[in-house]
Amino acid sequence: MTTLAVRDLDVFIESSHILRRVTLEVDPQEVVCLVGRNGAGKSTLLRTVMGYLAPRAGSIAFKGAEIAGHPTHE
């Protein structure tokens, strides 16, 4: 089972479309590194997975349970 599954994620900050259909899977015991230039959306992706930003479209699942839209402390 995939530990973290991000599928077709779209995220806006105000009127700017920051992430467009981002898909990422992380399997158990796997280490993943996000690399990209400034402004590529690395921090936005992590903030969305952590619950600080809400996706406009797509899904985020942790160990099979949907977590998009949950408060950060959950």
PDB file of N, CA, C and O in Angstrom:
ATOM      1  N   MET A   1       0.851  -1.188   0.000  1.00  0.00           N
ATOM      2  CA  MET A   1       0.000   0.000   0.000  1.00  0.00           C
ATOM      3  C   MET A   1       0.892   1.245   0.000  1.00  0.00           C
ATOM      4  O   MET A   1       1.897   1.301   0.709  1.00  0.00           O
ATOM      5  N   THR A   2       0.522   2.209  -0.780  1.00  0.00           N
ATOM      6  CA  THR A   2       1.220   3.483  -0.829  1.00  0.00           C
ATOM      7  C   THR A   2       0.980   4.257   0.464  1.00  0.00           C
ATOM      8  O   THR A   2      -0.151   4.348   0.940  1.00  0.00           O
ATOM      9  N   THR A   3       2.064   4.818   1.035  1.00  0.00           N
ATOM     10  CA  THR A   3       1.927   5.584   2.271  1.00  0.00           C
ATOM     11  C   THR A   3       1.285   6.940   2.000  1.00  0.00           C
ATOM     12  O   THR A   3       0.351   7.342   2.693  1.00  0.00           O
ATOM     13  N   LEU A   4       1.789   7.636   0.994  1.00  0.00           N
ATOM     14  CA  LEU A   4       1.255   8.955   0.638  1.00  0.00           C
ATOM     15  C   LEU A   4       0.937   8.968  -0.845  1.00  0.00           C
ATOM     16  O   LEU A   4       1.793   8.643  -1.668  1.00  0.00           O
ATOM     17  N   ALA A   5      -0.280   9.338  -1.190  1.00  0.00           N
ATOM     18  CA  ALA A   5      -0.690   9.413  -2.598  1.00  0.00           C
ATOM     19  C   ALA A   5      -1.328  10.774  -2.863  1.00  0.00           C
ATOM     20  O   ALA A   5      -2.375  11.104  -2.305  1.00  0.00           O
ATOM     21  N   VAL A   6      -0.689  11.541  -3.708  1.00  0.00           N
ATOM     22  CA  VAL A   6      -1.204  12.838  -4.150  1.00  0.00           C
ATOM     23  C   VAL A   6      -1.600  12.666  -5.605  1.00  0.00           C
ATOM     24  O   VAL A   6      -0.782  12.250  -6.425  1.00  0.00           O
ATOM     25  N   ARG A   7      -2.837  12.978  -5.932  1.00  0.00           N
ATOM     26  CA  ARG A   7      -3.307  12.733  -7.304  1.00  0.00           C
ATOM     27  C   ARG A   7      -4.013  13.954  -7.879  1.00  0.00           C
ATOM     28  O   ARG A   7      -4.962  14.486  -7.303  1.00  0.00           O
ATOM     29  N   ASP A   8      -3.513  14.378  -9.038  1.00  0.00           N
ATOM     30  CA  ASP A   8      -4.137  15.454  -9.827  1.00  0.00           C
ATOM     31  C   ASP A   8      -4.441  16.696  -8.994  1.00  0.00           C
ATOM     32  O   ASP A   8      -5.532  17.260  -9.083  1.00  0.00           O
ATOM     33  N   LEU A   9      -3.485  17.111  -8.196  1.00  0.00           N
ATOM     34  CA  LEU A   9      -3.667  18.225  -7.264  1.00  0.00           C
ATOM     35  C   LEU A   9      -3.567  19.569  -7.976  1.00  0.00           C
ATOM     36  O   LEU A   9      -2.594  19.840  -8.679  1.00  0.00           O
ATOM     37  N   ASP A  10      -4.571  20.397  -7.787  1.00  0.00           N
ATOM     38  CA  ASP A  10      -4.576  21.787  -8.249  1.00  0.00           C
ATOM     39  C   ASP A  10      -4.684  22.674  -7.020  1.00  0.00           C
ATOM     40  O   ASP A  10      -5.574  22.492  -6.190  1.00  0.00           O
ATOM     41  N   VAL A  11      -3.770  23.637  -6.909  1.00  0.00           N
ATOM     42  CA  VAL A  11      -3.777  24.548  -5.770  1.00  0.00           C
ATOM     43  C   VAL A  11      -3.623  25.976  -6.273  1.00  0.00           C
ATOM     44  O   VAL A  11      -2.773  26.272  -7.113  1.00  0.00           O
ATOM     45  N   PHE A  12      -4.459  26.845  -5.743  1.00  0.00           N
ATOM     46  CA  PHE A  12      -4.400  28.275  -6.058  1.00  0.00           C
ATOM     47  C   PHE A  12      -4.003  29.034  -4.800  1.00  0.00           C
ATOM     48  O   PHE A  12      -4.397  28.659  -3.696  1.00  0.00           O
ATOM     49  N   ILE A  13      -3.234  30.084  -4.962  1.00  0.00           N
ATOM     50  CA  ILE A  13      -2.994  31.045  -3.894  1.00  0.00           C
ATOM     51  C   ILE A  13      -3.509  32.368  -4.434  1.00  0.00           C
ATOM     52  O   ILE A  13      -2.955  32.945  -5.370  1.00  0.00           O
ATOM     53  N   GLU A  14      -4.588  32.828  -3.812  1.00  0.00           N
ATOM     54  CA  GLU A  14      -5.370  33.951  -4.315  1.00  0.00           C
ATOM     55  C   GLU A  14      -5.793  33.619  -5.746  1.00  0.00           C
ATOM     56  O   GLU A  14      -6.487  32.621  -5.941  1.00  0.00           O
ATOM     57  N   SER A  15      -5.416  34.390  -6.739  1.00  0.00           N
ATOM     58  CA  SER A  15      -5.857  34.086  -8.109  1.00  0.00           C
ATOM     59  C   SER A  15      -4.775  33.384  -8.926  1.00  0.00           C
ATOM     60  O   SER A  15      -4.964  33.142 -10.118  1.00  0.00           O
ATOM     61  N   SER A  16      -3.636  33.052  -8.295  1.00  0.00           N
ATOM     62  CA  SER A  16      -2.533  32.392  -9.013  1.00  0.00           C
ATOM     63  C   SER A  16      -2.652  30.872  -8.918  1.00  0.00           C
ATOM     64  O   SER A  16      -2.763  30.309  -7.829  1.00  0.00           O
ATOM     65  N   HIS A  17      -2.628  30.232 -10.065  1.00  0.00           N
ATOM     66  CA  HIS A  17      -2.704  28.771 -10.146  1.00  0.00           C
ATOM     67  C   HIS A  17      -1.281  28.239  -9.955  1.00  0.00           C
ATOM     68  O   HIS A  17      -0.478  28.272 -10.888  1.00  0.00           O
ATOM     69  N   ILE A  18      -0.966  27.749  -8.750  1.00  0.00           N
ATOM     70  CA  ILE A  18       0.399  27.371  -8.394  1.00  0.00           C
ATOM     71  C   ILE A  18       0.722  25.926  -8.761  1.00  0.00           C
ATOM     72  O   ILE A  18       1.753  25.669  -9.382  1.00  0.00           O
ATOM     73  N   LEU A  19      -0.128  24.991  -8.393  1.00  0.00           N
ATOM     74  CA  LEU A  19       0.086  23.578  -8.728  1.00  0.00           C
ATOM     75  C   LEU A  19      -0.975  23.137  -9.724  1.00  0.00           C
ATOM     76  O   LEU A  19      -2.166  23.388  -9.543  1.00  0.00           O
ATOM     77  N   ARG A  20      -0.517  22.477 -10.776  1.00  0.00           N
ATOM     78  CA  ARG A  20      -1.425  22.018 -11.834  1.00  0.00           C
ATOM     79  C   ARG A  20      -1.312  20.506 -12.010  1.00  0.00           C
ATOM     80  O   ARG A  20      -0.323  20.003 -12.545  1.00  0.00           O
ATOM     81  N   ARG A  21      -2.329  19.797 -11.557  1.00  0.00           N
ATOM     82  CA  ARG A  21      -2.441  18.346 -11.730  1.00  0.00           C
ATOM     83  C   ARG A  21      -1.188  17.598 -11.277  1.00  0.00           C
ATOM     84  O   ARG A  21      -0.673  16.750 -12.006  1.00  0.00           O
ATOM     85  N   VAL A  22      -0.701  17.906 -10.087  1.00  0.00           N
ATOM     86  CA  VAL A  22       0.483  17.256  -9.531  1.00  0.00           C
ATOM     87  C   VAL A  22       0.106  15.879  -8.995  1.00  0.00           C
ATOM     88  O   VAL A  22      -0.887  15.729  -8.282  1.00  0.00           O
ATOM     89  N   THR A  23       0.909  14.878  -9.345  1.00  0.00           N
ATOM     90  CA  THR A  23       0.714  13.520  -8.860  1.00  0.00           C
ATOM     91  C   THR A  23       2.028  13.026  -8.279  1.00  0.00           C
ATOM     92  O   THR A  23       3.088  13.207  -8.878  1.00  0.00           O
ATOM     93  N   LEU A  24       1.954  12.399  -7.104  1.00  0.00           N
ATOM     94  CA  LEU A  24       3.137  11.915  -6.404  1.00  0.00           C
ATOM     95  C   LEU A  24       2.729  10.739  -5.540  1.00  0.00           C
ATOM     96  O   LEU A  24       1.689  10.782  -4.883  1.00  0.00           O
ATOM     97  N   GLU A  25       3.538   9.688  -5.533  1.00  0.00           N
ATOM     98  CA  GLU A  25       3.294   8.553  -4.647  1.00  0.00           C
ATOM     99  C   GLU A  25       4.563   8.245  -3.885  1.00  0.00           C
ATOM    100  O   GLU A  25       5.657   8.243  -4.450  1.00  0.00           O
ATOM    101  N   VAL A  26       4.410   7.986  -2.601  1.00  0.00           N
ATOM    102  CA  VAL A  26       5.531   7.603  -1.742  1.00  0.00           C
ATOM    103  C   VAL A  26       5.168   6.277  -1.089  1.00  0.00           C
ATOM    104  O   VAL A  26       4.162   6.167  -0.389  1.00  0.00           O
ATOM    105  N   ASP A  27       6.002   5.276  -1.329  1.00  0.00           N
ATOM    106  CA  ASP A  27       5.763   3.949  -0.765  1.00  0.00           C
ATOM    107  C   ASP A  27       6.433   3.819   0.595  1.00  0.00           C
ATOM    108  O   ASP A  27       7.316   4.610   0.927  1.00  0.00           O
ATOM    109  N   PRO A  28       6.022   2.824   1.393  1.00  0.00           N
ATOM    110  CA  PRO A  28       6.651   2.613   2.698  1.00  0.00           C
ATOM    111  C   PRO A  28       8.168   2.439   2.555  1.00  0.00           C
ATOM    112  O   PRO A  28       8.641   1.811   1.608  1.00  0.00           O
ATOM    113  N   GLN A  29       8.914   2.994   3.493  1.00  0.00           N
ATOM    114  CA  GLN A  29      10.373   2.921   3.536  1.00  0.00           C
ATOM    115  C   GLN A  29      11.054   3.673   2.393  1.00  0.00           C
ATOM    116  O   GLN A  29      12.266   3.545   2.222  1.00  0.00           O
ATOM    117  N   GLU A  30      10.319   4.442   1.619  1.00  0.00           N
ATOM    118  CA  GLU A  30      10.880   5.198   0.504  1.00  0.00           C
ATOM    119  C   GLU A  30      11.163   6.628   0.945  1.00  0.00           C
ATOM    120  O   GLU A  30      10.383   7.222   1.689  1.00  0.00           O
ATOM    121  N   VAL A  31      12.268   7.168   0.489  1.00  0.00           N
ATOM    122  CA  VAL A  31      12.630   8.555   0.752  1.00  0.00           C
ATOM    123  C   VAL A  31      12.511   9.316  -0.557  1.00  0.00           C
ATOM    124  O   VAL A  31      13.052   8.896  -1.580  1.00  0.00           O
ATOM    125  N   VAL A  32      11.796  10.442  -0.521  1.00  0.00           N
ATOM    126  CA  VAL A  32      11.566  11.235  -1.727  1.00  0.00           C
ATOM    127  C   VAL A  32      12.080  12.643  -1.495  1.00  0.00           C
ATOM    128  O   VAL A  32      11.915  13.201  -0.410  1.00  0.00           O
ATOM    129  N   CYS A  33      12.694  13.211  -2.501  1.00  0.00           N
ATOM    130  CA  CYS A  33      13.227  14.570  -2.423  1.00  0.00           C
ATOM    131  C   CYS A  33      12.565  15.413  -3.512  1.00  0.00           C
ATOM    132  O   CYS A  33      12.479  14.994  -4.667  1.00  0.00           O
ATOM    133  N   LEU A  34      12.102  16.598  -3.135  1.00  0.00           N
ATOM    134  CA  LEU A  34      11.539  17.529  -4.114  1.00  0.00           C
ATOM    135  C   LEU A  34      12.631  18.514  -4.523  1.00  0.00           C
ATOM    136  O   LEU A  34      13.233  19.177  -3.678  1.00  0.00           O
ATOM    137  N   VAL A  35      12.874  18.598  -5.805  1.00  0.00           N
ATOM    138  CA  VAL A  35      13.910  19.478  -6.320  1.00  0.00           C
ATOM    139  C   VAL A  35      13.295  20.354  -7.398  1.00  0.00           C
ATOM    140  O   VAL A  35      12.510  19.880  -8.220  1.00  0.00           O
ATOM    141  N   GLY A  36      13.651  21.625  -7.395  1.00  0.00           N
ATOM    142  CA  GLY A  36      13.170  22.530  -8.433  1.00  0.00           C
ATOM    143  C   GLY A  36      13.635  23.944  -8.160  1.00  0.00           C
ATOM    144  O   GLY A  36      14.111  24.261  -7.070  1.00  0.00           O
ATOM    145  N   ARG A  37      13.493  24.764  -9.141  1.00  0.00           N
ATOM    146  CA  ARG A  37      13.912  26.161  -9.019  1.00  0.00           C
ATOM    147  C   ARG A  37      12.978  26.911  -8.081  1.00  0.00           C
ATOM    148  O   ARG A  37      11.918  26.409  -7.707  1.00  0.00           O
ATOM    149  N   ASN A  38      13.379  28.107  -7.709  1.00  0.00           N
ATOM    150  CA  ASN A  38      12.529  28.965  -6.884  1.00  0.00           C
ATOM    151  C   ASN A  38      11.194  29.195  -7.587  1.00  0.00           C
ATOM    152  O   ASN A  38      11.149  29.464  -8.788  1.00  0.00           O
ATOM    153  N   GLY A  39      10.127  29.087  -6.835  1.00  0.00           N
ATOM    154  CA  GLY A  39       8.807  29.338  -7.392  1.00  0.00           C
ATOM    155  C   GLY A  39       8.193  28.171  -8.130  1.00  0.00           C
ATOM    156  O   GLY A  39       7.154  28.330  -8.769  1.00  0.00           O
ATOM    157  N   ALA A  40       8.813  26.989  -8.059  1.00  0.00           N
ATOM    158  CA  ALA A  40       8.297  25.830  -8.793  1.00  0.00           C
ATOM    159  C   ALA A  40       7.108  25.166  -8.101  1.00  0.00           C
ATOM    160  O   ALA A  40       6.376  24.408  -8.737  1.00  0.00           O
ATOM    161  N   GLY A  41       6.898  25.443  -6.786  1.00  0.00           N
ATOM    162  CA  GLY A  41       5.755  24.881  -6.082  1.00  0.00           C
ATOM    163  C   GLY A  41       6.104  23.841  -5.031  1.00  0.00           C
ATOM    164  O   GLY A  41       5.211  23.176  -4.508  1.00  0.00           O
ATOM    165  N   LYS A  42       7.385  23.687  -4.711  1.00  0.00           N
ATOM    166  CA  LYS A  42       7.798  22.694  -3.708  1.00  0.00           C
ATOM    167  C   LYS A  42       7.149  22.969  -2.348  1.00  0.00           C
ATOM    168  O   LYS A  42       6.523  22.084  -1.765  1.00  0.00           O
ATOM    169  N   SER A  43       7.298  24.176  -1.857  1.00  0.00           N
ATOM    170  CA  SER A  43       6.723  24.520  -0.546  1.00  0.00           C
ATOM    171  C   SER A  43       5.204  24.492  -0.582  1.00  0.00           C
ATOM    172  O   SER A  43       4.567  24.101   0.396  1.00  0.00           O
ATOM    173  N   THR A  44       4.625  24.901  -1.690  1.00  0.00           N
ATOM    174  CA  THR A  44       3.164  24.871  -1.823  1.00  0.00           C
ATOM    175  C   THR A  44       2.649  23.439  -1.747  1.00  0.00           C
ATOM    176  O   THR A  44       1.623  23.184  -1.116  1.00  0.00           O
ATOM    177  N   LEU A  45       3.346  22.509  -2.381  1.00  0.00           N
ATOM    178  CA  LEU A  45       2.944  21.102  -2.311  1.00  0.00           C
ATOM    179  C   LEU A  45       3.012  20.608  -0.870  1.00  0.00           C
ATOM    180  O   LEU A  45       2.070  19.975  -0.394  1.00  0.00           O
ATOM    181  N   LEU A  46       4.096  20.884  -0.178  1.00  0.00           N
ATOM    182  CA  LEU A  46       4.222  20.431   1.206  1.00  0.00           C
ATOM    183  C   LEU A  46       3.199  21.094   2.117  1.00  0.00           C
ATOM    184  O   LEU A  46       2.640  20.434   2.994  1.00  0.00           O
ATOM    185  N   ARG A  47       2.946  22.372   1.930  1.00  0.00           N
ATOM    186  CA  ARG A  47       1.944  23.062   2.746  1.00  0.00           C
ATOM    187  C   ARG A  47       0.545  22.501   2.502  1.00  0.00           C
ATOM    188  O   ARG A  47      -0.276  22.451   3.419  1.00  0.00           O
ATOM    189  N   THR A  48       0.277  22.083   1.281  1.00  0.00           N
ATOM    190  CA  THR A  48      -1.027  21.497   0.967  1.00  0.00           C
ATOM    191  C   THR A  48      -1.167  20.120   1.607  1.00  0.00           C
ATOM    192  O   THR A  48      -2.211  19.805   2.178  1.00  0.00           O
ATOM    193  N   VAL A  49      -0.122  19.299   1.513  1.00  0.00           N
ATOM    194  CA  VAL A  49      -0.155  17.972   2.140  1.00  0.00           C
ATOM    195  C   VAL A  49      -0.328  18.105   3.648  1.00  0.00           C
ATOM    196  O   VAL A  49      -1.042  17.309   4.257  1.00  0.00           O
ATOM    197  N   MET A  50       0.316  19.101   4.261  1.00  0.00           N
ATOM    198  CA  MET A  50       0.221  19.289   5.711  1.00  0.00           C
ATOM    199  C   MET A  50      -1.093  19.927   6.147  1.00  0.00           C
ATOM    200  O   MET A  50      -1.389  19.961   7.342  1.00  0.00           O
ATOM    201  N   GLY A  51      -1.887  20.433   5.208  1.00  0.00           N
ATOM    202  CA  GLY A  51      -3.187  20.996   5.544  1.00  0.00           C
ATOM    203  C   GLY A  51      -3.217  22.502   5.713  1.00  0.00           C
ATOM    204  O   GLY A  51      -4.250  23.057   6.086  1.00  0.00           O
ATOM    205  N   TYR A  52      -2.104  23.178   5.447  1.00  0.00           N
ATOM    206  CA  TYR A  52      -2.082  24.641   5.560  1.00  0.00           C
ATOM    207  C   TYR A  52      -2.774  25.314   4.370  1.00  0.00           C
ATOM    208  O   TYR A  52      -3.273  26.433   4.494  1.00  0.00           O
ATOM    209  N   LEU A  53      -2.804  24.641   3.233  1.00  0.00           N
ATOM    210  CA  LEU A  53      -3.505  25.142   2.054  1.00  0.00           C
ATOM    211  C   LEU A  53      -4.514  24.098   1.611  1.00  0.00           C
ATOM    212  O   LEU A  53      -4.283  22.898   1.766  1.00  0.00           O
ATOM    213  N   ALA A  54      -5.622  24.546   1.065  1.00  0.00           N
ATOM    214  CA  ALA A  54      -6.653  23.623   0.585  1.00  0.00           C
ATOM    215  C   ALA A  54      -6.548  23.457  -0.930  1.00  0.00           C
ATOM    216  O   ALA A  54      -6.456  24.449  -1.653  1.00  0.00           O
ATOM    217  N   PRO A  55      -6.560  22.226  -1.412  1.00  0.00           N
ATOM    218  CA  PRO A  55      -6.532  22.028  -2.864  1.00  0.00           C
ATOM    219  C   PRO A  55      -7.861  22.410  -3.493  1.00  0.00           C
ATOM    220  O   PRO A  55      -8.916  22.229  -2.885  1.00  0.00           O
ATOM    221  N   ARG A  56      -7.812  22.930  -4.689  1.00  0.00           N
ATOM    222  CA  ARG A  56      -9.033  23.235  -5.437  1.00  0.00           C
ATOM    223  C   ARG A  56      -9.558  21.973  -6.108  1.00  0.00           C
ATOM    224  O   ARG A  56     -10.765  21.817  -6.294  1.00  0.00           O
ATOM    225  N   ALA A  57      -8.639  21.065  -6.475  1.00  0.00           N
ATOM    226  CA  ALA A  57      -9.019  19.798  -7.104  1.00  0.00           C
ATOM    227  C   ALA A  57      -7.964  18.751  -6.753  1.00  0.00           C
ATOM    228  O   ALA A  57      -6.849  19.090  -6.358  1.00  0.00           O
ATOM    229  N   GLY A  58      -8.322  17.492  -6.899  1.00  0.00           N
ATOM    230  CA  GLY A  58      -7.402  16.403  -6.639  1.00  0.00           C
ATOM    231  C   GLY A  58      -7.611  15.796  -5.263  1.00  0.00           C
ATOM    232  O   GLY A  58      -8.528  16.170  -4.531  1.00  0.00           O
ATOM    233  N   SER A  59      -6.736  14.842  -4.925  1.00  0.00           N
ATOM    234  CA  SER A  59      -6.868  14.149  -3.649  1.00  0.00           C
ATOM    235  C   SER A  59      -5.501  13.940  -3.015  1.00  0.00           C
ATOM    236  O   SER A  59      -4.473  13.881  -3.691  1.00  0.00           O
ATOM    237  N   ILE A  60      -5.530  13.830  -1.685  1.00  0.00           N
ATOM    238  CA  ILE A  60      -4.338  13.517  -0.905  1.00  0.00           C
ATOM    239  C   ILE A  60      -4.737  12.423   0.067  1.00  0.00           C
ATOM    240  O   ILE A  60      -5.628  12.617   0.894  1.00  0.00           O
ATOM    241  N   ALA A  61      -4.082  11.274  -0.027  1.00  0.00           N
ATOM    242  CA  ALA A  61      -4.392  10.158   0.856  1.00  0.00           C
ATOM    243  C   ALA A  61      -3.142   9.725   1.604  1.00  0.00           C
ATOM    244  O   ALA A  61      -2.060   9.628   1.024  1.00  0.00           O
ATOM    245  N   PHE A  62      -3.299   9.466   2.905  1.00  0.00           N
ATOM    246  CA  PHE A  62      -2.219   8.956   3.741  1.00  0.00           C
ATOM    247  C   PHE A  62      -2.644   7.604   4.277  1.00  0.00           C
ATOM    248  O   PHE A  62      -3.638   7.495   4.995  1.00  0.00           O
ATOM    249  N   LYS A  63      -1.889   6.577   3.928  1.00  0.00           N
ATOM    250  CA  LYS A  63      -2.204   5.193   4.309  1.00  0.00           C
ATOM    251  C   LYS A  63      -3.635   4.830   3.921  1.00  0.00           C
ATOM    252  O   LYS A  63      -4.339   4.151   4.668  1.00  0.00           O
ATOM    253  N   GLY A  64      -4.050   5.286   2.756  1.00  0.00           N
ATOM    254  CA  GLY A  64      -5.361   4.948   2.209  1.00  0.00           C
ATOM    255  C   GLY A  64      -6.515   5.837   2.633  1.00  0.00           C
ATOM    256  O   GLY A  64      -7.610   5.722   2.084  1.00  0.00           O
ATOM    257  N   ALA A  65      -6.295   6.726   3.603  1.00  0.00           N
ATOM    258  CA  ALA A  65      -7.368   7.610   4.083  1.00  0.00           C
ATOM    259  C   ALA A  65      -7.195   9.003   3.505  1.00  0.00           C
ATOM    260  O   ALA A  65      -6.097   9.559   3.530  1.00  0.00           O
ATOM    261  N   GLU A  66      -8.266   9.560   2.991  1.00  0.00           N
ATOM    262  CA  GLU A  66      -8.246  10.908   2.426  1.00  0.00           C
ATOM    263  C   GLU A  66      -7.970  11.922   3.527  1.00  0.00           C
ATOM    264  O   GLU A  66      -8.636  11.916   4.562  1.00  0.00           O
ATOM    265  N   ILE A  67      -6.990  12.792   3.306  1.00  0.00           N
ATOM    266  CA  ILE A  67      -6.654  13.806   4.325  1.00  0.00           C
ATOM    267  C   ILE A  67      -6.807  15.231   3.817  1.00  0.00           C
ATOM    268  O   ILE A  67      -6.653  16.167   4.602  1.00  0.00           O
ATOM    269  N   ALA A  68      -7.098  15.432   2.561  1.00  0.00           N
ATOM    270  CA  ALA A  68      -7.263  16.788   2.029  1.00  0.00           C
ATOM    271  C   ALA A  68      -8.417  17.463   2.758  1.00  0.00           C
ATOM    272  O   ALA A  68      -9.505  16.900   2.879  1.00  0.00           O
ATOM    273  N   GLY A  69      -8.168  18.674   3.242  1.00  0.00           N
ATOM    274  CA  GLY A  69      -9.201  19.428   3.924  1.00  0.00           C
ATOM    275  C   GLY A  69      -9.252  19.221   5.431  1.00  0.00           C
ATOM    276  O   GLY A  69     -10.001  19.908   6.125  1.00  0.00           O
ATOM    277  N   HIS A  70      -8.460  18.276   5.946  1.00  0.00           N
ATOM    278  CA  HIS A  70      -8.416  18.066   7.394  1.00  0.00           C
ATOM    279  C   HIS A  70      -7.564  19.153   8.043  1.00  0.00           C
ATOM    280  O   HIS A  70      -6.650  19.675   7.404  1.00  0.00           O
ATOM    281  N   PRO A  71      -7.842  19.503   9.287  1.00  0.00           N
ATOM    282  CA  PRO A  71      -7.002  20.466   9.996  1.00  0.00           C
ATOM    283  C   PRO A  71      -5.562  19.958  10.124  1.00  0.00           C
ATOM    284  O   PRO A  71      -5.323  18.750  10.115  1.00  0.00           O
ATOM    285  N   THR A  72      -4.622  20.869  10.239  1.00  0.00           N
ATOM    286  CA  THR A  72      -3.205  20.487  10.276  1.00  0.00           C
ATOM    287  C   THR A  72      -2.869  19.574  11.444  1.00  0.00           C
ATOM    288  O   THR A  72      -1.992  18.720  11.308  1.00  0.00           O
ATOM    289  N   HIS A  73      -3.524  19.716  12.574  1.00  0.00           N
ATOM    290  CA  HIS A  73      -3.189  18.880  13.726  1.00  0.00           C
ATOM    291  C   HIS A  73      -3.644  17.435  13.582  1.00  0.00           C
ATOM    292  O   HIS A  73      -3.231  16.573  14.357  1.00  0.00           O
ATOM    293  N   GLU A  74      -4.486  17.168  12.601  1.00  0.00           N
ATOM    294  CA  GLU A  74      -4.921  15.774  12.371  1.00  0.00           C
ATOM    295  C   GLU A  74      -3.931  15.076  11.478  1.00  0.00           C
ATOM    296  O   GLU A  74      -4.108  13.900  11.162  1.00  0.00           O
TER     297      GLU A  74
END
